[in-house]
């Protein structure tokens, strides 16, 4: 039996732990892939010597059928971030404006810079909600405007009626990125009928990912869907051989295992409610999160000081707020243990 080289040993050792109760900064699923998904991926690995489809037509069809839109309405990306870049490359020119909230998903300012766009930011309110009127005003001369629902990093959602009023005000030639990276964590009562929405508003692109609820962040599979005319423009930005050959198998297996997925989502939602309740009992306010994380605005004690030295990996923001991914009960206990000494002061 061959002895692994030091380089191989080091590479394997460098892989992140699938189960790490302290890794709470990236909103990853705290569980490894579902067993059926893992089995399907193992079975597919023998085809790694072959290229995937030139363009991901079969994956596109699979996702379209699951979402309830036409194949021609779907675009595929290397994560949702890949779709965002395809949109920006397809519909913007350097110097044009992109409107986003502050704070928002860390990627958006980076992507705006990469596309040489001018970022226009609109502050969230004190409870982490969008000011949709101000965003609509800012979008009047912008090329793209971004709305996250649930929002990252606050986890908040705006009512469907408010989203539609906002869309009525946005110019028809301004592309609206409706980022639904965390949509699977929404209860049915709070979900937007996204296929119907893109039918009514042909300037809307809905973004989704398999990185969060589906627990496939390391595989980088994202998608978007929109009106056919806009999707045709975005599809021209689809890189040849750009989606890994195992992606189709991973998505098909994930869809087959959706009952198990929903069970995991319920566990995460239950843990989120428990964490928020315990924090509230300590006098710590958190926004009304509908995702797999909680957001704590600035507190009497800087959050960076609360979590420094605990080993917990959380996402700190410049204004003193912090976003904490919901993990296992062990993760929750670690968070509460870090906060407790400061809550009693």
C-alpha positions in Angstrom: 0.0 0.0 0.0 1.4 3.3 -1.1 2.3 5.8 1.7 0.6 9.2 1.1 3.0 12.0 0.3 3.4 14.9 2.7 1.7 17.1 0.2 -1.3 14.9 0.0 -1.4 14.5 3.7 -1.3 18.3 4.1 -3.9 18.8 1.5 -6.3 16.4 3.2 -5.6 18.0 6.6 -6.3 21.4 5.2 -9.9 20.4 4.3 -12.4 22.2 6.6 -14.2 20.0 9.2 -17.7 19.0 8.1 -18.8 19.1 11.7 -17.3 22.2 13.4 -19.5 23.8 16.1 -17.3 26.9 16.2 -17.5 27.7 12.5 -20.3 30.2 12.5 -19.2 33.0 10.2 -20.2 31.9 6.7 -23.8 30.7 7.1 -22.9 27.2 6.0 -25.2 24.2 6.8 -23.9 22.7 10.0 -24.5 19.2 8.7 -22.5 17.3 6.0 -24.4 16.4 2.8 -27.4 14.2 3.1 -26.5 10.5 3.0 -28.3 9.9 -0.4 -26.5 12.9 -1.8 -23.1 11.7 -0.5 -23.7 8.2 -2.0 -24.6 9.7 -5.4 -21.5 11.8 -5.4 -19.3 8.9 -4.6 -20.8 6.9 -7.4 -20.3 9.8 -9.8 -16.6 10.5 -9.1 -15.4 7.8 -11.5 -16.5 10.1 -14.3 -14.2 12.9 -13.2 -11.9 12.1 -16.2 -14.6 13.4 -18.5 -15.6 16.9 -19.2 -19.1 18.0 -18.2 -21.6 19.2 -20.8 -20.3 22.1 -22.9 -23.1 24.2 -21.4 -25.1 22.8 -18.5 -28.3 22.1 -20.4 -29.4 19.1 -18.4 -28.9 20.8 -15.0 -30.8 23.8 -16.4 -33.7 21.5 -17.3 -33.7 19.8 -14.0 -33.8 23.0 -12.0 -36.4 24.6 -14.3 -38.7 21.7 -13.8 -38.3 21.8 -10.1 -38.8 25.6 -9.8 -41.7 25.6 -12.3 -40.3 27.8 -15.1 -39.2 27.1 -18.7 -35.7 25.8 -19.4 -35.0 29.0 -21.3 -35.5 31.0 -18.2 -32.7 29.5 -16.1 -29.1 30.4 -15.9 -26.5 28.4 -14.0 -23.5 29.8 -12.0 -20.5 28.8 -9.9 -22.6 29.5 -6.8 -25.1 32.3 -6.7 -22.0 34.6 -6.9 -21.3 33.2 -10.4 -24.8 34.2 -11.5 -24.4 37.7 -10.1 -21.2 38.2 -12.1 -22.9 36.9 -15.2 -25.7 39.4 -14.7 -23.4 42.3 -14.2 -21.2 41.4 -17.2 -24.3 41.0 -19.4 -26.3 44.1 -18.5 -23.9 46.8 -17.2 -21.1 49.0 -18.5 -18.3 50.6 -16.4 -19.4 53.7 -14.5 -23.1 52.7 -14.2 -24.7 52.5 -10.8 -25.7 49.5 -8.7 -28.0 50.1 -5.6 -27.7 47.9 -2.5 -28.3 48.2 1.2 -25.7 48.8 3.9 -24.9 46.3 5.3 -25.5 43.6 2.7 -24.0 40.4 1.5 -20.2 41.0 1.4 -20.0 39.9 -2.2 -22.0 42.7 -3.7 -19.5 45.6 -3.1 -16.7 43.3 -4.4 -18.6 42.4 -7.6 -19.5 46.0 -8.2 -15.8 46.9 -8.0 -14.9 44.0 -10.3 -17.5 45.3 -12.9 -16.3 48.9 -12.3 -19.7 50.0 -11.2 -20.6 52.9 -8.9 -22.1 51.5 -5.7 -25.0 53.5 -4.2 -25.9 52.3 -0.7 -29.1 52.7 1.3 -29.0 52.1 5.0 -31.2 49.5 6.7 -33.5 50.7 9.4 -32.8 50.1 13.1 -34.5 46.6 12.9 -32.6 45.5 9.8 -35.3 46.2 7.2 -34.9 47.7 3.7 -36.0 51.3 3.0 -37.7 50.2 -0.2 -38.8 53.8 -1.0 -35.3 55.1 -0.8 -34.0 52.2 -2.8 -36.6 52.9 -5.5 -35.6 56.5 -5.6 -31.9 55.5 -5.9 -32.7 53.0 -8.6 -34.2 55.8 -10.9 -30.9 56.2 -12.6 -29.2 52.9 -11.7 -28.6 49.9 -13.9 -29.0 47.3 -11.2 -30.7 47.2 -7.8 -30.3 44.4 -5.2 -32.9 43.2 -2.7 -32.1 40.2 -0.5 -35.0 38.2 0.9 -34.3 37.0 3.5 -31.7 39.7 3.9 -28.1 39.0 4.6 -26.9 39.8 7.3 -30.1 40.6 9.2 -32.3 37.7 8.1 -35.3 40.0 7.7 -37.9 39.9 5.0 -40.1 42.6 3.5 -43.8 41.8 2.8 -44.7 40.6 -0.7 -47.0 43.6 -1.2 -44.1 45.9 -0.4 -41.8 44.2 -2.8 -44.4 44.5 -5.6 -44.9 48.2 -4.9 -41.1 48.6 -5.0 -41.0 46.8 -8.4 -43.7 49.0 -9.8 -41.5 52.1 -9.0 -38.2 50.7 -10.4 -37.7 51.6 -14.1 -38.3 48.7 -16.4 -34.8 48.9 -17.8 -33.2 48.6 -14.3 -32.4 45.0 -13.5 -33.6 43.9 -10.1 -31.6 41.1 -8.4 -33.9 39.4 -6.0 -31.5 37.4 -3.9 -33.2 34.4 -2.4 -30.1 32.5 -1.2 -32.0 31.6 2.0 -35.4 31.1 0.6 -35.6 27.4 1.7 -35.6 28.6 5.3 -38.8 30.7 4.8 -42.1 29.2 5.9 -44.5 28.8 3.0 -46.6 31.7 4.2 -43.7 34.1 3.7 -42.6 33.0 0.3 -43.1 34.9 -2.9 -44.4 33.2 -6.0 -41.1 33.9 -7.8 -42.1 32.3 -11.2 -45.2 34.4 -11.3 -43.2 37.5 -10.2 -40.7 37.2 -13.1 -43.6 36.8 -15.5 -45.1 40.1 -14.3 -41.7 41.9 -14.0 -39.3 41.0 -16.9 -36.5 43.0 -15.3 -36.3 40.7 -12.2 -33.7 38.0 -11.8 -34.3 35.6 -8.9 -31.0 34.2 -7.4 -30.8 30.9 -5.5 -28.1 28.6 -4.4 -27.4 25.0 -3.2 -24.8 26.4 -0.8 -27.0 27.1 2.2 -30.0 24.9 3.0 -28.8 22.1 0.7 -25.4 22.0 2.4 -23.3 22.0 -0.8 -21.3 25.2 -0.3 -18.1 23.5 -1.4 -19.5 22.4 -4.7 -20.4 25.9 -5.8 -23.8 25.4 -7.5 -26.1 28.4 -8.0 -28.8 29.5 -10.4 -31.0 32.3 -11.4 -34.3 32.6 -13.3 -36.0 35.4 -15.1 -38.0 36.3 -18.2 -36.9 34.5 -21.3 -35.6 37.5 -23.2 -33.3 38.5 -20.3 -32.3 34.9 -19.6 -31.1 34.6 -23.2 -28.8 37.6 -22.7 -27.5 36.1 -19.4 -27.0 32.6 -21.0 -24.5 34.2 -23.4 -22.2 34.6 -20.4 -22.4 30.9 -19.5 -18.7 29.7 -19.4 -18.1 26.5 -21.5 -17.5 23.5 -19.4 -18.0 25.8 -16.4 -20.0 23.6 -14.1 -18.5 20.5 -12.6 -19.6 17.1 -13.8 -20.9 16.0 -10.4 -23.2 19.0 -10.1 -26.1 17.4 -12.0 -25.9 14.3 -9.8 -25.7 16.4 -6.6 -28.8 18.5 -7.5 -30.8 15.5 -8.6 -30.0 13.6 -5.4 -30.8 16.7 -3.4 -34.2 17.0 -5.0 -34.8 13.3 -4.4 -34.0 13.8 -0.7 -36.1 16.9 -0.1 -38.1 15.2 2.8 -34.8 14.8 4.7 -33.8 18.3 3.7 -37.0 19.8 5.2 -36.3 17.9 8.4 -32.9 19.5 8.6 -34.3 22.9 7.9 -36.8 22.5 10.7 -34.0 21.5 13.1 -32.0 24.7 12.1 -35.1 26.9 12.4 -35.9 25.4 15.8 -32.3 26.0 17.0 -32.5 29.6 15.7 -35.6 30.3 17.7 -34.0 28.8 20.8 -30.8 30.8 20.4 -32.8 34.1 19.9 -35.0 33.2 23.0 -32.0 32.6 25.2 -30.2 35.7 24.0 -33.3 37.8 24.6 -33.4 36.4 28.2 -29.9 37.9 28.6 -31.1 41.3 27.4 -29.6 40.9 23.9 -31.8 42.0 20.9 -31.6 40.2 17.6 -33.4 41.1 14.4 -36.3 39.0 13.2 -34.3 36.4 11.2 -35.9 34.0 8.8 -32.6 32.4 7.7 -30.0 30.2 9.2 -28.3 32.9 11.2 -29.0 35.6 13.8 -27.9 39.2 13.6 -27.1 41.2 16.7 -26.9 45.0 16.3 -24.3 47.0 18.3 -24.5 46.3 22.0 -23.2 47.9 25.2 -20.1 45.6 24.9 -18.4 45.4 21.5 -19.3 42.0 20.0 -15.7 41.6 18.8 -14.6 41.7 22.4 -17.3 39.3 23.5 -16.2 36.6 21.0 -12.4 37.2 20.9 -10.5 34.4 22.5 -13.5 32.0 22.5 -12.6 30.1 19.3 -15.9 31.0 17.8 -15.8 32.2 14.2 -18.5 34.9 13.7 -18.9 37.7 11.2 -18.2 41.1 12.7 -19.2 44.3 11.0 -17.6 47.7 11.1 -20.5 49.3 13.0 -20.1 46.8 15.9 -22.9 44.4 14.9 -22.3 40.7 14.4 -23.9 37.8 12.4 -23.8 34.3 13.9 -24.7 31.2 11.9 -27.1 28.8 13.5 -25.3 25.5 14.2 -25.8 22.6 16.5 -26.9 22.8 20.1 -23.2 22.6 20.9 -22.7 25.8 18.9 -25.6 27.5 20.6 -24.1 26.7 24.0 -20.7 28.1 23.0 -22.4 31.4 21.9 -24.4 31.7 25.1 -21.3 30.9 27.2 -19.4 33.7 25.5 -22.2 36.2 26.0 -23.2 35.3 29.6 -20.3 37.0 31.4 -21.1 40.3 29.8 -24.9 40.0 30.2 -24.6 39.9 34.0 -22.6 43.1 34.2 
